[in-house]
C-alpha cells in the first residue's frame, strides 16, 4: 500500500476507518491490490481465547 510519502494524500489516511476511506480510494486508483490464498487456514486473533483456539489447531495439524 502507498504511504503519504509515496503520493497518497494524508487526508486519505487521517479521517475515518481505513477500510471505508483509504482502501476504496486506493483501489479505484489501482494503487492497492488483494491476494487470494487457497487451501490455507486463516483466523483473526483478537483475544486470548482466539490464540488458544489457534494453538489447538496448529498442534493438531503439526502433531
C-alpha positions as CSV (number, residue, x, y, z in Angstrom):
1,X,0.0,0.0,0.0
2,X,1.2,3.5,-0.7
3,X,2.2,5.7,2.2
4,X,1.7,9.5,2.2
5,X,5.4,10.0,1.2
6,X,4.6,7.8,-1.9
7,X,1.9,10.1,-3.1
8,X,-1.3,9.3,-1.1
9,X,-2.6,12.4,0.4
10,X,-2.5,12.4,4.2
11,X,-6.2,13.3,4.3
12,X,-6.9,9.9,2.8
13,X,-5.3,8.2,5.8
14,X,-6.2,10.6,8.6
15,X,-10.0,10.5,8.5
16,X,-12.3,7.6,9.4
17,X,-11.9,3.9,9.1
18,X,-9.2,2.9,6.7
19,X,-11.5,0.3,5.2
20,X,-14.1,2.9,4.3
21,X,-11.8,5.9,3.4
22,X,-8.4,4.9,2.2
23,X,-8.8,1.4,0.8
24,X,-11.7,2.2,-1.7
25,X,-9.9,5.3,-2.9
26,X,-6.6,3.5,-3.4
27,X,-8.5,0.6,-5.1
28,X,-10.2,3.0,-7.5
29,X,-6.8,4.5,-8.4
30,X,-5.5,0.9,-8.9
31,X,-2.8,1.6,-6.2
32,X,-3.8,-1.3,-3.9
33,X,-4.3,-5.0,-4.6
34,X,-5.6,-8.0,-2.9
35,X,-4.3,-11.6,-2.9
36,X,-6.4,-14.7,-2.8
37,X,-4.8,-17.7,-1.0
38,X,-6.3,-21.1,-1.5
39,X,-6.1,-24.1,0.8
40,X,-4.9,-22.2,3.8
41,X,-6.2,-21.7,7.4
42,X,-6.9,-18.2,8.4
43,X,-8.4,-16.9,11.6
44,X,-8.4,-13.4,13.1
45,X,-6.7,-13.4,16.5
46,X,-8.2,-10.6,18.7
47,X,-8.4,-12.2,22.1
48,X,-6.6,-14.7,24.3
49,X,-9.3,-17.2,23.6
50,X,-8.6,-16.8,19.8
51,X,-4.9,-17.5,20.4
52,X,-5.8,-20.6,22.4
53,X,-8.1,-21.9,19.7
54,X,-5.4,-21.4,17.0
55,X,-2.8,-23.1,19.2
56,X,-5.0,-26.1,19.3
57,X,-5.5,-26.2,15.5
58,X,-1.7,-25.8,15.0
59,X,-1.0,-28.6,17.5
60,X,-3.4,-30.9,15.7
61,X,-2.0,-30.1,12.2
62,X,1.6,-30.4,13.2
63,X,1.3,-33.3,15.7
